[in-house]
Amino acid sequence: MSQSGVEALAVADTIATALADPTSWTAEPPGNGLVWPQSLWSGAAGIALLHIERARSGRGDPRTAHAWLEAATSGAVTAAPNANLFFGAPALAFVTHAAAGVSGRYRESLKRLDDAVITLTRTRLAEAHARIDRGEQPEMKEFDCVRGLTGLGAYHLHRHPERPITADVLAYLVRLTEPLPAHGELPPWWTTVAPNGEPSSKYPYGHGNLGLSHGIGSALALLATAVVRNTAVSGAKGAIGRICAWTDTWLQRDDAGAWWPGLVTIEQVRERRVDPSRRPRPSWCYGISGTARAQQLAGMALADETRCRLAEEAMLTTLRDPAQLDRLPENGLCHGLAGLLHSAWRMAADARTPNIGDELPRLIAQLSHPTPQAGLLDGAAGVALTLHALGTGAVLSGWDTVLLLA
């Protein structure tokens, strides 16, 4: 093991030790200063993933993983309409599946959770198809990774790729990319709301979102992953091509390399340009960490080496650019350096472009600084999982499925 790998694992071990005791996490609702345990974003469910991954790699105690899983499932599980990959039954199903592995444990719990998630997904699919039938534009929460059907589809593809529910979500994503004639040149995923997911006078015509967390980048990554795994549905490659044709329209180049905006407004569509100042920081949610990986996956799915090379060079240029790295003062997966490093690590494993992996060791030390939050997406658990992957060279639980990076 390299020295940087040893250092990465040492920091991951320190974080995991600090997060070993789940007794302070209860099922009490928000308002008392605690986070919902069943939140994969910031609650006990996300911290459980850290200990599950460590236990499966032999570096952690399975009893600690089980204790955190119990903390995550300690309250009433919600499968309400707002449940999603990061909250409620889908989040707990994902974590429980990761804990079970091939052991056969938690079979009854998984069956109940799966039934709830499938029911929720079918309800959401019916609503989405009805919206398309009416010729209306979508809201982000219909299709995105964090709240929408792409996130649910990521769970189904990971958990049971052969089941009809998985094909049904992928088929919906194909339909999502088909033109809505009443809306002219705007793509069919052009959303009616502001980037925060709510109607706003600042976005009277909505916006087009490219991000991996809330935009069409999520659908691109999931469809491409399905093709690469030979589990795609009819029309998947065509849908990937339609998304790529639109993202290619907004591809930007400057002295710091290629990049894609996080979102596009109606004014930018009319002017057919994006101001260079709108380059997003290289985060997972809206920046290079997410968009470059989605483009690489799309290139792999379409056997498009030019697309793969462009995405990989964009990542490599970012890793070598101190000005871009300085735009990530946070450490977390969603908004910070951990997201960039983990995406780069995944891209390096598939890259035609050499040297991406060579850039990672010198950046590992920057993740040694503590982060005030404990959770998965913005906190210490996500940092530790990234360092664990960099140190061991593996992800055994599939935890980064929730980021659509693998």
N, C-alpha and C positions, 0 to 999 in steps of 0.2 A: 504494500500500500504506500502511496506517495505521502510525503510530509504534509501536503495540503489536505489530503484525505484524513490523515490522523488528526489534524487540527480541526477539521470540520466535524468529525465524530466526537471529539472532546467537547466542543461547544454544544453539539446536539445533546450529548449526555448530560451536560450541566443544566440545560434548559429542561430536559425531561425530568431530572431529579427535582428541580424546583416546582414542577407541575405534577408531582407524583400523587398528591393527596387530594381526592375529590370531595372531601367531607363538607367543604364550604359551599358546594353547589347543591341547591335544592330545586324543587319544582315550583317554587312560588312564582307568581306572575310578575312582569315588569312593574316598576313603581316602588319597589323596595330596594333599589340599587343593584339588583342581580339581573343577569342575562338569562333568557330562556335556555334551559339545559338542552332542549331538542334543536337548538340552532347550530347548524354546521358552520355558519359564518363566524360566530363569536362565542358560542356556548360550549357546554360539556361535550357535545357530539363531535365537535372539531378537535378538541383535545384528546378525546378517545382515539381518534385516527392516529395521532402521534404514537400513543402507547401500543396500539394494534400493530402498526408497522414495525415498531421496535421489537415487539414480542415475536412477530413472524420472522424477523431476521435473526433472532437469537440474542439480541442485544438488550432486550427488556423483559420484564416479568409479566407473564400472561395474567397473573392475578391483578396487577395494576391496570392492565387493559380492561379486564372484566369489571373492575370497580368503576372505571370511568364510563363504561358502557351502561352499567347500572345507574350511574348518576344521570346520564343522558336520557334514559328511559324512565326516570323516576316519577314523572308527572303524567297527567292525562295526555295522550298522544293526539295531536290534531291532524285530521285529514280534511279540513275545511277547504273551501275553494281557493284560499290564498296559500295553501300548503305548496311547497316547491322543493327542489333539490336541496336547498339550503335551510329548510325549515319544515318541521312536522314529520309526518309519516315517511315521505320520500327520503329525507335526511337520515332518519333513524334506520330505514331499510338499507340505505347505502352503507352506513357504519356497521350495522349488524352483519351484513353480507361480508364486509371486509374482515370482521372478527371471526366469522365462521370458517372462511377459507374453504378447504376441502374436508374439514373435520366432521361435518354433519351436525355440529352444535347449533343451538338456537333454531332448530328446524321449525318448531311450532310458531315461535315469534316471527320468523321470516315469512312463514305462510300467511299470517295475519297481516303483516306489513305489506307484503306483495299484493294481497287482495285489495287492500286500501289504496295502494299506489296505482294499480291498474284501473280501479274504479274512477279515481280522480283523473287519471290520464284520459280515459274514454270520455268523461264529461267535458274536459277541456278540449279534446279533439272535436267533439260535436259542436261546441260553441265556435271553434275556429272555422270549421267548414261552413257553418251557417253564416258567419261573417263574410267569408269569401263568396258564398252564393249570393249575398246581397250586394256584392261589388264594393264593399267598404274597405278602407285602409285599416291596418291593425294598430293596436297599442303594443308597446314593447313587451309588456307582461304576457302577451299571448305567446310569443315565440322565443324569448331570450333565454340565456343560460340560467341566470339567477332566479327568475320568477316563472319562467315560461316552459313551453313544451320542448325546447331544445334541452334544457336541463333535465326534464323528466326522461327524454329520449336517451340522454347520456347514461342515466341509471339503467334503463331497460337494455340498452346495447351492452353494457358491462355485465349486467346480472343474468340476462337470458336472451342472447341475441337471436335465438331461433324461434322465439314465441311471436305470435301474430301482433301483439301490442307493439313490439319493436318495429316491425315492418310498417305498422299503421302510422307511427310517429314519423318515420322516415318518409313515408308517402305524403304525409301532410307537409313536411318541409319542402318536398319537391313541388307540391301545389302552391306553397307560399311564394315560390319564385316565378310562377306563371303570371303573365301580364294581367293587370286590371284595366280593361279598355277605357274606363271612364276617367282615368287619372293621367292620361297623356304620357309624357316622357318620364314621369317619376316611376321608380321601381316599385313593384308590388309590396315590398316590405317597408316602404316609406311610412313612418309612423305619424300618428296624428297629434302626438304629445311632445312636451319638452324632454330634454335628456334626463330629468328626474322622474319621468314617467307620468307626469301630471299635465293637464292642459295649462297653457300659459300664454298670456298676451305677447310675450317676447318671442314666442314661436307660433304665430297664428296659423302657419301652414305646416306645422310639425317639423320633422327633420329626418334625414337618412342617417342611420347609425351604423358605423363600421365595426364597433368594438366587439371584443370576445365576450364581455360580460352581459351587455345589453343590446348588442346589435346583430347585424346579419353575419358578422364574423363567426358567431356561435354556430349558426346553421351550416356555414361553410365548413367549419372544423368537424362537426359531427357527421355530415354527409360524406366528407372526404375520408374520415376514419372508417366509416362503414364500408366504403369502396375498398380501401386498403386491406380491410379484414375479410373481404369477400362476403359481406353480409348486406350489401346494398339492395335497394329496391329498384324497380324499373324507373328510368328517368333520372336517376341520381347524378350521373355524369353530366347530363344536360343541365340540371339545376346548378351543379357546381360551375359549369361554364357560364351560365347566366349571371351568377353572383360575381365571378371573376371578371366578366366583361365590364360590370359596373365598377368594381373596385379598381380595375385598371384605368378607368376614366379619371379616377381621383389620385392615382399614384403620383407622388411628388419626388423631385430630385433636387438636391442642393449639395453644397460642399461637404456636408456631413453624411451624404448618402441618400438612399431611397427611403421614403416614408409614406405613410397613409394617414390622412386626417382621422380623428376619432369620430367625427360626425360632419355632416354636410347640411347647410341650411338652404332654403329656397333662393335666397339672394346669391349664394355661391353657385347654385345651379344656373341661374339666369346669367351670371357673369362668367360662368365656366372657369372659375379659378378659385384657389384657396390661398389666402395670404400666408407667407412663410411663418408668420408669428403664430399661426394656428397649429403648428406641429405639436402633437401631444407629447408629454413626457413618456419615456419608454416603459410604461407600466403594462401589467397584464390586462387590465380592464379596458383600456382604450389605445394603448401605444404598441410599440414594436414587439414587446414581449408576447402579446396576443396576436396581433395582425400578421407578423412575420411567420409565426408558427402555423397559423391558419393557411397562409399562402403556400408554405412548404407542403403541408398536408394535401392541399388542393393539387399542387404540382405532382406529388406522388400518386394521387388518385388518377390523374389524367395522363400520367407518364410524360409530363411537360418539364423537361430538365431546365429549360430557360426560366420557368417560374420558380422552381426550386432554388436555382442558383441566385436569382434576384432576392428571394427571401433570406437566404443564408448570408449573402453579402450585406444585406441591410442589418441583420443581427450582428455580424462580425464588425461592421463599421461602428455600430452603436457601442459595442463592448470596448472598442478602442478609443472612444471619444470621451475625454474627461468632462466636456461641457454637458453631454447627454447624461452621463452618470451622476453628475452633480444635481440633476433635476429629480433624483430619487433619494431624497434625504431620509425617507422612511425605509424600514426593513421588510415590511410585510409582503405577502404574496400578491395581494390585489393591487396595491398602489406603490409598492416599493421594490427594493433590490432583490429580495428573494424570488419574486415573480420573474424578474429578468433572468436571473441565474438558472432557475429551474427550467424555464422555457429554452434557454440557450443549451442547457444540458440535454434536453430532449431533442433539440434540433441537431446538435452535434452527433448524436447517435445515428441519425438518418442522413447526414449531410454529404453532398457531393463536394462541398466547399471545405477544404482543410482549415484547421487552425481555430475553429470556434471553441473547441474544448481546451485549447491551449491558453485561452484568455481567462478561464474560470479560476484557476488556483490563486492568482493575484487578487481576485475580488472576494475570495472567501473570508479573509480577515475582516472585511467591512461588515460582515454579518455577525460578528462577535459582540457587537454592542447590544445591550438589552433593549427590549421594546416594552412599553408600559402595559400593553394589552396581552392577554393570554391566548386568545382564540386562534382559529385557523387562518382566516383570510388576511387579517390585519395585525396579527399578534405573534407571540413567541412560538406557538405550536407550529404555525406554518413555516417560520424560520428554521425550526429544528428539523422539520420534515425535509426541507430543501437541503440542509446540511447533511442529513442522514443519507439522502440519495446521492449527493456529491461524494460522500465518504465511502459508501458501500458500492456505488455504481449500480444500484438496483432500486426498483419500487415493487414490493411484493404484494401489497394490499390493493394496488390500483387507486390509491388515494387521489392522484392527480387527474383522474377521470373527471372530477368535478370542475377542473379548470379547462377541460377540453384540450389538454395538451397531449394526451395519449389515449 
